[in-house]
Amino acid sequence: MIESKIKVADNLLLSPMGCGTWAWGNRFLWGYDTTMDKELQQVFNLHVSQGVTWFDTGDSYGTGKLEGRSESLLGKFTKEYQGDHQDEISIATKLAVYPWRLTPQSMVKACEKSAERLGRSIDLVQMHWSPAKYLPWQEKPLWDGLAQLYHQKAVKGIGLSNYGAKNLQRAYDYLKQQGVKISTLQVQYSLLSTYPFVKLGLKELCEELGIQIIAYSPLTLGILTGKYQDLKNLPSGPRKGLFKGLLPKIKPLLQTLEIMAKDNGKTMAQTALNWCICQGTIPIPGAKNLTQARENIGALGWRLSPSEVLELSSIVLSLEKQMIQNIFQTE
């Protein structure tokens, strides 16, 4: 079922779920290698054909020499796709706040390079994180760069990522003076990462300012899929240590999620994603294969009941532990 799109800017509509492409090129955490490209293209094609028509990437995505790989793959896949919703494909990228990006022009050039890798214009450009905690004077020139991109009509919308309410308000006020409205805010948000809403008050502020929240890591690196439910079955790499500390503390949530999923004829992953949608966010789960893609898409076309949403939310608040926050998240 294709759901109504969400207007985030005057000429930019996003499907109610996107596809995150952090894993497309990342060897360290996600074990990417180039033999995966054929199936990743199938993943892309399936999403678009089913009405999930926007993809989130970043110019830093891709390990080592593969930096920018995610954007390059998206460019290739977009160019070669022919089918339903072909004209609705949108690309959102995030520009990394590297220490050598110090001027407005550095952001403009970074966006131009991303567009070159993509082989097309960028619909939504986002600042990947704020340097407010370690190099605060770097921030305003980069905001100026975003404003230039918007006024030059190089992009349709401007977004931020990993900003808390205090810093978001500063950015909003600054860019408003330049005739630019922030369209989206991307934060780490899931059943196991409610910090941006509960502690930072971002939901209320974004509703007030008319900013759409995008939820990254909505499945908490895969732990909410139900694939890993005990310490004998853990993923390899950095996730192993994270999950080892989390699993004993979140059993009440996983048990309820499993029961609720069965009651709705859905999977745990679909239920967790639907909860994010019910909170007013646009989740962007990643998918490395067709099985994951089909499951993610199954989060659309239905809704948890208000009582189910409340039940999950209440359990989350009672948990001893949640997922650690991105180190770049500001207040």
Secondary structure as UniProt FT lines:
FT   STRAND          6..9
FT   TURN            10..11
FT   STRAND          12..14
FT   STRAND          19..20
FT   TURN            22..25
FT   HELIX           27..30
FT   HELIX           34..36
FT   HELIX           37..49
FT   TURN            50..51
FT   STRAND          54..58
FT   TURN            59..60
FT   HELIX           64..66
FT   TURN            67..68
FT   HELIX           69..80
FT   TURN            84..85
FT   HELIX           86..88
FT   STRAND          90..95
FT   TURN            99..100
FT   HELIX           104..118
FT   STRAND          124..127
FT   TURN            132..134
FT   HELIX           136..138
FT   HELIX           139..151
FT   TURN            152..153
FT   STRAND          157..161
FT   HELIX           165..176
FT   TURN            177..179
FT   STRAND          182..188
FT   TURN            191..192
FT   HELIX           195..198
FT   TURN            199..200
FT   HELIX           202..209
FT   STRAND          212..216
FT   TURN            218..219
FT   HELIX           220..225
FT   TURN            231..232
FT   HELIX           238..246
FT   HELIX           247..249
FT   HELIX           251..263
FT   TURN            264..265
FT   HELIX           268..278
FT   TURN            279..280
FT   STRAND          282..283
FT   HELIX           290..297
FT   TURN            298..299
FT   HELIX           306..318
FT   TURN            327..328
//
